[in-house]
Amino acid sequence: MKNASRILETDRLLLRKLTTKDWKAVREMLSDPEVMYAWERTFTTKRENLDWIIRQLRRYEKDCKRI
């Protein structure tokens, strides 16, 4: 059975759906001022990063229904 979370896979790359289990990796990006220079602030706490992920998942779900 194919993994439903996989979007694209090559020999060197695997793209999959974002999950709340990714919060630590997301925190690495969202807490970096250089990455977040266009935002008013960074997101450093677990709760902030989980909330960000949940917002993105809801946006993806909503936007995919439009296609």
Secondary structure as the mmCIF struct_conf table of DSSP 4:
data_model
#
loop_
_struct_conf.conf_type_id
_struct_conf.id
_struct_conf.beg_label_comp_id
_struct_conf.beg_label_asym_id
_struct_conf.beg_label_seq_id
_struct_conf.end_label_comp_id
_struct_conf.end_label_asym_id
_struct_conf.end_label_seq_id
TURN_TY1_P TURN_TY1_P1 ALA A 4 SER A 5
STRN STRN1 ARG A 6 GLU A 9
BEND BEND1 ASP A 11 ARG A 12
STRN STRN2 LEU A 14 ARG A 16
HELX_RH_3T_P HELX_RH_3T_P1 THR A 20 ASP A 22
HELX_RH_AL_P HELX_RH_AL_P1 TRP A 23 LEU A 30
TURN_TY1_P TURN_TY1_P2 SER A 31 SER A 31
TURN_TY1_P TURN_TY1_P3 PRO A 33 ALA A 38
BEND BEND2 TRP A 39 ARG A 41
BEND BEND3 THR A 45 THR A 45
HELX_RH_AL_P HELX_RH_AL_P2 LYS A 46 ARG A 66
#
